[in-house]
């Protein structure tokens, strides 16, 4: 790392950080075919306002469009779209009701409290809460001759159009010789996710005994999480409807014992021969090409970890040949679990913050009588989201991106013909969104240009200056609210994630220890349950790590509320890694080695001290 970058404050370093990777060309194509054509259809049909609303629905869905399986995308895009349609209907009803202008800030605050609390449940819920509030502000403030239910219906139709494009447009074929060659792109996201899991196992085996082992283990956790989510999508969850899906289920499940063995070997820290990772790499190639894995190199069986790796490779070869397995299941949350999470410390803290920002911004906007007053609360919703980075970082990126986007649009509006030129701007911006999401400032600039183009197509004057003013005002409100004394516990999001990680780690440990008794062999059902608990333990740890990293990058006045959480997470990670090593030895001998038992006792004592 460059020394100058290392000396930057964490919040500024986060603001300058950009995600890297290949250009998602198929997402770019979908974005170009979404908002622009919908707006054009509205112009041709003489229903410009409905075309604008449909384009907004497609734009917000495009922000949530990420690489991955098609059927997982239905949930990732569809749930927020349904929430947005509900918000559009709510906003229109409030604006049309008697006394709405006076009750609006209060009603927005209540809606923000609910949406913010539910956002703590997970990424999809967070996206849904955001679209609910943004659409509510647009529905209440954007002038339109249509009724609220019509706007809500066309908003949903715009998002549904992008989902349809996501389901039907082909993606790159993952290889030759695939099962179901007539539709080689049908399971491309799921296949790529399973392949990445095997590649992550191989990378971890290569790094055993080196300083890179910890980072490779975290990468393996992320790859298995992604594969689990990809195979838990609609229709894949209940049962496999084709031989290709059944094969993917079997291949994913075969990766779990491989990941367990690789983690145990990394815990031991003894470097492995180069050929140790060759087997998982061949399995990854077989997943990619849809062909049998062929003979796999057998590692030495000189220790419990290597014997577990050898057994896992044999199991994988058999699973690849048979291609049958029960579908993997992700974590299932019932209504009570969702309510418990929303009412927990993380949900309460975020809910109060969103309620204050959303309600206060609506009140200020109403007092200023700005023609585009809904921009202020809608901007505050995005600014208050912790998913987008530390508070100071996202405020800086939002302000910078808005200024760049508004200035750029002012120049385009002066040069391009109307409305054809503006429709082209909307289409180009829709295509740029999948790339711009890698940095909040870039995403803000692209969305600013797109929104200003939609506003002008809708018949309103050029509003770049007003967009800058509203954004800077929203930045000030969110910064102020973010540093106010709170009636709820600060750092609640981090504490909630750590509590979930602690519970999962203890559940995993109890299950492993329950199988260590008098050398009796561990049954298949016990082993399968152990793998599920291990997945949950590492997933909750990864979520806690993400929340801790974001909290640590805040300004010192906010970061201090999460002080010490890093040490707790590190202790939990060592506990789960040690538990995984114990599981491998229990499988091998039926007993828990004394060294492992002493290590677990020491970690539990340390966890009690730092918690």
N, C-alpha and C positions, 0 to 999 in steps of 0.2 A: 504494500500500500504506500502511496506517496505520503511523505511525512507531513506535508502541508495539509492534506485531506484529513490525516489522523488528528491534527490539532484543532480541527473545526469543532464547534459545539455539536452535540448529538442531534439536536433538532435541525440545525443547518445542514449537517452531513446527510440526514435523512431526506431533506428537501432536494439535495443535489443527486441523490441516488436514482438511477434509472434501471428498470428491468431490461434484460437483454434476451435475445432469442431470434429465431427466424421469423420472417414476416408471415403472419397467418393469412395467406392469400385467399383461402376460401371464405374466411370471415370477412375479408375486405370485399369480396364479390357480393356476399350476402348484404353487407352494409350498403353497397352501392345500389342494390336492387330493392331496398326497403323503403326508407323515408322519401327519397326523391320520386320514385314512381307513384307512391301513394299521394303525394302532394300534386303531382301532375294529373292524376286521375280526378282529384277534387276540382282542379281548375277546369278540366275538360267537361266535367259534369255540372259545372256551375255551382258547386257547393264547396267554396274555398275554405270556409271555416271548419267543415268536417274533414277536409283533406289535411288541414293544419293539425287538427287533433289526432288524426290517424298517424301522421308523420311523427308527432310527439310520442305516441305509444311505441312506434317502431324504434325511435331514437333511444328511449329509456330501456327498451328491451335489448337494444344493441350494446348498451353499456354493460349489461350482464352476460353478454354472449362470450363464452370462453371455450377454448379447445377442450374436447372431450367427447364422450359418447352422445349419440343423438337423443336417446331416451332420457338420459339424465338432464339434458338441456331442456326437455319439456318442463321438468319441475323447476329448474333454475331460472327459466324465463317466464314460465306460465304463472307460478305463484305470485311473483311481484306484479305481473300484469293484472291479475285478478284484484290484487290489493289496490293497484293504481286506478282501476275502473271504479272500485268502491270509493276511493278518495275523490275522484272526479264527480261522482254522484253526490257525495256528501258536501263538497264545496259548492256545487251549483245550488243545492237545496238551501244551504245556510245563507248564500248570497241573495236568494230570492225571497227568503222568509222575512217577515216583519221584524224590524230591530236587528237584522243580521249584522249590520255594520258596527253596532255597539257590542253585540255578543260575540262577534267573530274572534277577537283575541282570546277570550275565555274558552270558547269552544275549541279553538286551535290548540290552546295549551292542554286541555283535557285529551284531545286526540294525540298530541305529541307525547304525553305521559304514557298512554297505552301503547302507541307504536314504538316508543323508545324502549319500554320494558320488554316487549315481545322481541325486539331486535337482539336481545341478549341470548336468545335461544340458539342462533346459528347464522351462517352466512345467508341462506335463503330467506330466513325470517328478517334479517337485517335489510336485505335488498327490498323485501316486501314492505317493511315499515317505511323505508325511504320513499318508495314510489307512492305509498298511501298518502304521505304528507305533501310531497311535491305536487301530486295530482290534485289534492284537495285545495292547495293554494291556487293552482291554475284554474280549476273549476270555479272557484269563487271570484277570481279576479279577471280572467281573460274574457273580453266581450265576445258574445256569440249569439246569433239569432236562434240557435237550436236549444231544445230543452236539455236538462241535465242528463236524462237517461239516454238521449241520442248521443251526446258527447261521450258518455261513459262507454256506450256500445262501440263507437268508432275508435275510441282509445284502445279498447280491447281488441278490436279488429286489426289495428295497426300492429300490435304486438303479436297477434296470431299469424299475421302475414310473415313476420320474421321467423316465427317458430316453424311455419310451413316450409319456408326456404331452408331452414336448418335441417329439417327431416328429409327433404326431397333432393336437394342439390348434391351431386356427387363430391366426394373427397378423394384425395390421392389413394390409389390402391396400395395397401401395405405390403404387397409382395406378389409373387407368382404362385401358381398352384393352389390357390385358396379354395376352401370349400365354399360352394355357392358362388361360383365365378360370375354368374349372371348379375349378381348384385355385390360386387366385391367391396363396396364402400359401406355396406349396411352396419357392420360392427367395427368400423375402423377405429373409433375412439376407444372402445373396450379392448380391442386387440392391442393397440398401442400402450394402453395402461398396464396390461398384464405383462407385455414384453419389457416395459420399463422396470417392473418389479424384479424380474430375473436379472436384468442388467445391474440394478442396484445391489442385489445379492453378490454378484461377481465383483463389483467395485469394492464392496466392504471386505470380501475375502482378500482382495489384492492389497488392501490397506491395513490388514491385521498386523499389529506390532509397530505401526507408524503413527505419527501425530495426526494423520488424516483420518484415523479410524472413527473418532467421535463424530466428525462431520459426515462421514459416509454412513454411519448408523442412522443419523438423523435423516439423511437422504433416503435411506431404505424405508424408514417409517413413512415419509411423505409419499413414496412410490406405492407402498402397500395401501395407504389411506386412499390414494387416488384410484387405484384398481378396485378397491372395495366399493367406493362410491359409484364407479362406472358400472359395476355389475349389480348394483342395487337399484337401478333405475326402474321405471314403470315397465311392466311385463317381464322384465328380467328377474324381478324380485320373487314372484310366485313360482314360476317354473320355466324351464328352458323350452322354447318353442321350436328349436331346430337343433340339428346335430352340431352346428357351429357354435351355438350358445352353450350347449352342454359341454363341449370341448373346452371352451373358455372358462367355464366354472371349474372344471377339473384342473385346468392349468393354474388358475389362481390359487385354489386350495393347496395344490402341490408346492406352491411357493412359500407357504406359511412355515412348514418344518425346515425348509432351506434357510429362511430368514432367522428362525430360532437358532439353528446350528451356527450360522455365521455370526450372530450376536454373541453367542457363548464363546466362540473362538476369539472374537474381538475383545471380550472381557478378560480372557486368559492372557492376551497380549503376546503370544508366541508367534513370530512370523511364520507364514506358511509358504510352501513351494509354489512356484508360479502356476503350476497346472491346477491348483485348488479351485481357481475361478473359471477354469475352462468349461466344466460341466454346466454351470448356470448360463454361461455365454452361449453354449450350443442350444440350450433350452430357449433362450431369448430369440435366437435365430429361427428356431422351429416355430415359435409363436408368430413371429413376423411373417414367415413364408407359408404358414399353414401346412407344414409337412411333418412327418414323424421325426422325432429327435435323433434317432439312430443311436449307436453305441456311445456311452458317456465314459470319460476317464474316471476311474475309481481312485479316490484319495487314499492315503495310508490310514490304517485303522489303529493308530498307536495311542490314542487317547479318547476320552468320552466325546469330546467335541468333534473330532475327526470321524469317529464311528457314527455319530449323529448325522454328520454331513453326508457320509457314504449311504446311510440308510435313507436319508431324504432324497438323494439322487436316484436311488433305486425306486423309491416310491413315485418320484416324478416321472421316471421313464414308464412305469406301469400306468400312471394316470394319463400320460400323453397317448399311450397306445389304446387304452380302453375308452377314454374320452367321456366318462360318465361321472357325475358327482352331483350332490345336492347344491342348489344355488347358495352362494354366500350371502349372509345377512349382515346389514349394517346395524348400528344402534337404533333401536326402535323407541321412540318417545311417545308415550300416551298423553292425553290431555292433562293429567295431573303432573307429569314430568315437566310439560311446557309451562304450566302455571307456577310450579315450584321454581323453575329457572327464572321466569319473568319477575316473580316476587322476591327473588334473592337479592343479595347486595349489589351484584352487577347490574341487574335489571332496574333496581330502584335508583341507583346512581345515574345511569344513563337516561332513564325515563324522566327524572326530574330535570336533568340538563336539557334534554330535547324540549320538554314542556316550556321551560323558561325561554329558551332561544326562539322557538316557534311562535309562542304567544307574544313575546315582547317585540319580535320583528314585525308581526302582523299589526300590533298596536302602533308602532312607530310609522309603519307604512300607511296605515289609515290616517294618522294625524298629518302626514305630509301631503296627502291627497295626490300622490303621484299616479299618472295614468297607468303605469305598469307596476302598481304596488305589490302585486303577487310575486314579483322577482325577489323581493327582499326575504320573505319567509321561505321561499323555495331555495334560495341560496344558503340561508342559515341551516337548512336541513342537511345539505351536503357538507357544510363546514363543520358541523357538530359530530359527524361520524368518525369514531376512532379507527374504523377499518382503513381509512385513507391516510393514516399516519398521525404523528404527534400534532397537537393543536397548533403550535406556532408554525410548524412546517406546512400544514395544509392551508393555514391562513395565508402564508406567504405565497404558496403555489397558486392558490385561488386568485389572489389579487393580481399576481403577475400574469397568469393565463388570461384573465378577463381583459386586462389592459391590452395585451397583444392581440387577442381575438377581436376586441372592439375596434382597435385601430385598423386591423386588417380588413374587417368588414366595411368600415367607412370608405376605404379605398376601393373595394370591390363594388360597393353600391353606387359609387360615382362613375364607374366604368362600364358595368354590365347592363345589358338591356333587361327590361322587366316585362313579364315575370319569368321569361325563359331563362335568363341568366341566373336568377335567384334559385330556380328549381335545380339548375346544374350545380350551384353552390351547395344546396342541401344534399344532393346525391354524392358529391365529392366528400363532403364532411361525414356523411354516413359511412363511406368507404374508409375514411381515416380513423374512425373511432376505435376499431379493434387494435390499431397500432398505437394510438394516442393513450389508451388505458394504461400503458406501461409507466406513465408519469402523470401525476395529478395536474400539473401546470399545462402540459400538452393536451390532456383531455379537456381541461377547462377552456383552453383556447379554441379547440375544434367545436365543442358544444356551444360556446358563445357565438361563433360565426353562424352555426346552424340555427340557433334559436332566433338570432336577429334577422336572419333571412326569412324564417317562418313568420315572424311578426310583420315584416314588411310585405310579404305576399298576402297576409291577412288584411292588408289595407291600411296599416298604421305607418306613420313616418319613421324615418331612420332614427334609431334610438341608441346609438353607441355610447353617447355621453351619459345618458341615463343609466345604462347597464353598468358602466364603471362606477358611478356614484352609488347605486344600490348595492353593488358588491362590496365596496369599501365600507359602507355603513354596516352591512351584515358581518363583515370581518370584525369590526369594532364591537358589535353586540356579542358575538360568540367569544371573543377574547375576554370581554368583561365577565360574562357569565361563567366562563371556564375558570376564572380566578376568584370567584366569590366564595365566601365561607358557605359550607354545605350543611344542610340539616341531616344528611345521610353520610354514611361512612365513605371517605375518600379511598380510592384504589379498590373499590368494590369489584370491578371487573376482573382485576388480577387475583384478588382473594377468592372469588368464585371459581375461577379456572384452577387455581391451586388446590382448592378444596375438592373439586371433581377429580383432579389428578391424584391426590392423596387417597381418596376413596377407591379409585380404580387400582392403584398400586397395591393397596392392602388386600383387596379382593383377589387379585392375581396371586399375591404371596400366599394367602390362606389356601387357595386351591392347589398350588404346587406342593405346599407342605402336607396337605391332606393325602397326597399320593405317595409320600415317603414313609413306608412302614414295613419293616422286616423283610426287605428284599422282594416283596410281591410285585409282579409285573403290572405296569400301568395299562389300563384298558383303552380301547380306541375312543370311547365316548369321553373318558376323562381327558384324553389328549386333545380331542377336538374342542372341548369346553375350555381347556387351557389356552389354546391358540386364540379363541375368541376373546378371552380375558386379557391376553397379552396384547392383542390388537387395540383393545379399548384403553389399556394402560398407556401404551405409547402414543395413541391418538390424543388422549386428554393431556398428556405431557407436552406434546407438540403445540396444542392450543394454548396451554399455559405459557409456554416459551414465547409464543407470538405476542400474547398480551403483555408479558414482562418486557420484551424488547421495545414495544411501542411506548410503554410507560417510562422506561429508562431514558428514552429519547425526548421526553417532554422538557419544558423549562424547569429549572431546579425547584421552583415553588410547587410544581405538580409532581415531579419525579420523586420527591422525598416521601410521598405517601405510599410508594411501593418499595421503599428501601428494605432490603433483606430478602425479598422474594426470589431473587436470583439464586441465593444460597439454598433456599428450600427446594427450588426446582432442580438444582444440581444434585442434591442429596436424593431426591426422588428418582432421578435418572439412574444414579448408581444403584439404588435399591432395585429398580426394575431390571437393570442389566444383570445384577447379581441373581435375582430371582430366575431369570432366563437361564443363566449358567447352572443354577440348581436344578431346574427342570430337566436339562439335558443329562445331568448326572443321575437324577432319579430314574429317568428312562433307562439309563445304562446299568445301574446297580440296584435300583429300588430303595436306596438309602441316600440320606443327605450327608455329604462329607463334612467333617468337623470344621475344616477351614471355611467352607461356605456358611455353615451355621454361625460361626463366630463373626463373619463379615456381616451377615444379616443383623445380628444382635447389635453390632456396633453402629450400623446405619440407622436402625430404629431408634437407638439412643440419641444419635446425632440429630435425627429428624425431630425428636421431642425437644431437643435443646434449641434448634433454630426456628421451629414453628411458632 
